[in-house]
Amino acid sequence: MTAVRVYISGMGIISSLGKGISKTGAAIQKSLTGIRPLTLFSIASNQPLPVGEAADLIENDDLPRTHQLARLAAKQAMADSQEAPDAVVMGVTTGGMLTTENLLKKKTGDPKLYQFHATGSVAEDIARRYRCTGPALTVSTACSSGAAALKIALEMLRSGSVKRVLTGGADSLCRLTYYGFNALQLIDPEGARPLDSNRRGMSVGEGAAMLLLVADEPDHAVAEVLGAGLSCDAYHPATPHPRGQGALAAMQAAIEDAGISVGDIDYINLHGTGTRDNDISEAAAINTLFSPPKPLMSSVKGAFGHSLAAAGAIEAVVCAISISNSLVPATVGCRHPDPDL
């Protein structure tokens, strides 16, 4: 733990469970799920797969869906702030892909219409919107993007180079992810059931979460960020190490970075995608690091869906909500816990 202390000054969220901290917190307390059959775009099958689709978006043909999600979350996070952030750091994977897919379907060739296709265009849009003249960084490391963005923002603040960083993640549903994960046979047609004996895979979701991190303690801090850890086991492009080596290394690094011990952990927010490989790998990592009695733990992806680059940021907000309200989110969808985990 360094001498510089970092706090969450504001945060915002939009997902399949709704828009805003209050609505999201209420949905978590009631163990609701936002996973429903896809309606966002038409598909060949008359049985769309269940997804975590966000509602309450402002329809804007000039702005891709990922950018709209990011703007809605950023607006909430910056609601009580009058100062521009010194930097913007975002996790994104899909960028303007849904808009690009629609343009390509129409065989539209005007380059200007593809200006928001790039992954980095989301962070750039947020930076312009909030008059940020410092770095606008994009992290695109698949499902870890949002969490990695938070770590980078934390280190920027610790270095003293910035005082305020707007960070988080955003991703929208698109045909690439909807069909791509289905082609990998990673989708549960009944909806994600993390940790359940009958689990068959994940549910693709979408959303955004943004957090305003500051180096000076605000009057009404949401929470303090003690530490974070990153790792890369490079085991396989789509499968985690069976013994969870990457997850174990990241957790160990986060605990050391925070200057705390394993025994100080009260709750673990699991990645918990609902795939068999993920749950086995993650359980192995936790069983290696923690001795009985283990901390409380749960996965929220049975409620939100897996929002890809936004997942880490969304779940950071969920953890902050949980701390503020002294609650542990349920593992929605898990009815028959797997005894082997």
N, C-alpha and C positions, 0 to 999 in steps of 0.2 A: 504493500500500500504506500502511495507517495504522499508528499506533504500537501499537494493540491487536492482538495476535496471537490467532487463533482456532484451536482444535484439535478434532478428533473424539475424544471420550472413550469413546464406546461406539456400537455400531451393530447393527441387526437387520434381517433380511430374510426374507420368505416369498414364494415365486413358484412357477411351474410347474416349476422346477428343484429345489424342495425348501425346507425350512425351516432357517434358521440359516446363519451365516457359513461354517462348516466344510463343510457339505454343498454349499452354493452354490459355494464355491471349488473343491471337487473336481469338480463338474459342469463348471465353466468349463475347468479344466485338461484334462478329457477331451473337450471340445467336444461335450457332450451337448445334446440339445434336449428341451424340455418340451412341445412343441406336439403335441397329439393331438386327435382328433375330440371335439367337445363331448359331455359327459355330465351337466352340471350341471342342465339342465332339458330337458324334452321339446320337440321341435319337429315341425312338420308333415312335413318331409322325412325320408326314411329314410337320407339321406346328410349327416350333420352336418358343418359346416365345421371345419377344424382351428383350435384355439384354445390359448392358454397358460393352462390351468386349474390352479389350485393344489390340492394335496391336504393331508391332515393337519390339516384345520380341525376345531375343536370344534363339533359341532352344537349350536346354541343357538337355539331358535325365537324367543326374546325379543330377540335381537340380530342385526341385519343382517350380511350377509357382509362388507361393507366394514369395518365396525367390528371384526369378529373378526380380519380381516387386520391392521388397524392395531394392535390389542391384542397380537397375537402378535409383531409386529415391535418394538413399544415395549417389551415385556417383555425382549427380548434386549438392546436398547440401554440399558436402565436396570438391567440385572442386577448391575452392580458399583457402582451409585450408591446412596447412602443419603439424599441430599438431593433435595428436590422441585425440578423445573425452575422457573425464573422465568417462563417463557413456553412455549407450545406453538404451533407454526406448521406447518400441514399443507396440502398440495395434495390436493384431492379434486374429482371431477366427478360420480360416480354416487351418492354418499351411500348412502341406504337404498333405492335404486331397485328392486333385485331383490325385497326384501320388499314394497315398495309394489305391484309388479306382481302378486305372488302374492295380496296382499290384494284388489286390484281384481278379479282373476280370480274370487275367491270372493264378490265383491260385498259385502265387509265394510266397514261404515260407521263403526265405532267410532273416533273421533278419537285416542284414546289409543294405538291400535295403529300409528298413523302418526308417533309421536313422534320416530323416528329417520330420517324421510324426508329432512329438510333436509341439504344438503351440509355445513353447519357443525356438525352434530351429532357428526361423527367427532372433530374436534379437541376439542369440549366433553367428550366421553366420555373421551378420553385425559387431558385436564386434570383431570377429577374423579378419575380412577383414580390419578393420581400427585400428588394434593394440590397442584396448581398453582393459586395464587391470583392469578397475573398474567394477561396477555392470552392468549386462546385464539383464534388467527387462522386463517382459512381462505382459501386462494388457489384460485381456480377459473378457470384460464386454459387449459383443455383440456390438450393434451399437455405444455405447459411448466409445469404447476402445481407439480409436485414440485421442479423445479429453481428456480422462482421462490420457493418457500417457503424454500429454502436461502439464497438471496440476502437475503431479508428477515430471516431469523434472523441472518445474518452482520452485517448493518447494525445490528440491535438490539444485538448484542454489542459492536460497535465504538463505538456511541454511549455505552456505559457504563451504560445504563439497566437492563441485565440481565447476569448472569454465566453463566447456564446456560439453554440453549434446547433443547427436544426438538422436532426438526423432521423433516419427511419427506413422504411421500405414500402414499395408499392408494386403490385402486379395485377393484371386483369386476366380474366378468362379469354381464351382465343382458341381457334381451331387447332393451332400447333400443339398446345398443351393438352387440350381435350382429347384429340385423337392420338397424340404422341404417347401419353401415359397409358391409354387404352391398348395401343399397339404393343406396349411393353408388358401387357397383362398384369398391370399393377392397380387396376380400379376394382373396387368392390361394388357390384351392381346394386347392393342393398344399402350402400352408404358406409362410410368408414366406421370400423369398430375396433379402435386401438385396444390392445391387450386382451381381446376376447378370443376364446378358444376357436371360434368359427370365423375369425377375421379372414378377409380375402384380398385386402388391399386398401388403397386410399380413396379419398374423394378430392378432386381438384377444386380449389377455391380461388377467391380473389379478395382484394382489399388493400388497405393501406393503414399504416400507423406512423405517426411522427412524434418525436420527442424533442423539446427544447432543453438542451443540456447547458448548464452554466457553471462557471468556476467560483462564483461568489454566491454564498447561500442566500436565496431569495426569502422574502417575508413568509411565503406560504409554499415551501418546497413539497413536492409530491412524494419524493423519496430521494435517497442518496445512492449513487452508483459506486459501490465499493471496489469492484474489480471485474475483469473479463478475461477469457482465455480463448485462443485460437489454435487450431491444429490442422494438419492435412496428412492423412495416412496414404492417400493416393492408391487405395486398394483396388478399386474398380469404378468405372464411370457411373454405374447405376446401383451398386450394391455396397453396403458398409462392411467393414471388416467383421467377421463373425464373432470375434471376441471384443469388439468395440474399442479397438486401440485408439482410433481418432477421437471418439467421444470421451474416453478416459483421459487422454492427454489434455483435451480442452478443459475438462472439469478440474483437473489437478492444477492447470495453469491459472484458472479463474480464482480458485481458492487461495493459491499462493499470492496472486496479484492483489487480492483483497486484504491480505494479512490476517486471515481467519483460519480456523481449523475445520476439519470435516464435521466435527461434532456441533458446529455452529449452524449447520444447515437444517432448516425446519421443513422445507418443501422443495421438491424438484419438479419443474415444469418440463415434462418429457417432450422430445421431438415427436414420438408416438404417432407415426404416420398411419399405422394400421396394416402395413405390409408385414409378412412373417419375418423377413430378413431384418427389417429395422427393429422390430420389437425384441427379437432374440439378441441382436447386437447391443442394443441399448441396455437391456437387462444385464448382459454380461459385464458391461462397463460399470454399471452401478453396483453390482454384486462384488466387483473387485475393489471398488473405492470405499464402499460403506459396509460396516459391520452391523449386525442386528443390535438394537432395533433401528431399522433404516428410517430415513425421513419420510414424511408423507409425499406422495407423488401422484401425478395424473397427466393425461394428455387432453388437450382441448380441441384436437383436430376432428373429433367426432361431432363437434358443435360448429366450428368455423369452416371445416374443410382445410386442405393444405394450400395455403395462399402463396406458396413458392417463395420468392424473394421477400415478400411482406411478412412471412411467418414469424421470423425471429423478432421483428419489431412489434408485430401484433401481440406476441406472447410476452414481450417485455412490458407492454401496457397492461396485459392481463395480470401479470405478476404484481405490478404496481397497484392495480385495483384490488388485488387479493390482500396485499399488505395493508392497504388503507382501510379495508373492510373486515380484516381478520377472518378471511374465508379461504377455503381450498376448493378450486373448481372441480367439478365431477368429470370423470372420463365418460362423456356421453357416448352411448352406443355399446359400451361394454356391459353385457348382461351375464356372461359366463367367463369370469377371469381365467386366463390360461394358467394352470398350476405349475407349468414348466418354466415360467418366467421368474 
